[in-house]
């Protein structure tokens, strides 16, 4: 039961992180920054960090930081859940 719950939570985190990532890509592209829609996901971290540091607009800096931290937390949570599921092992279902 606990394993199923962890799997459901990992799936929700994965979907939410993907939505956040593509939202960040739209945000970056609207500001003239080149993004790769299928590849170059990790380049978005550097682009968001640079935008957060160099933008003269305070609201834009905050939004870039929100996307950046949302992606970091989402990925970290997903990795932790995946490792917990991996190391919990599998048990055969009773027959």
Secondary structure, 3 states (H helix, E strand, C coil): CHHHHHHHHHHHHHHHHHHHHHHHHHHHHHCCCCCCCCCCCCHHHHHHHHHHHHCCCHHHHHHHHHHHHHHHHHHHHHHHHHHHHHHCCCCCCCC
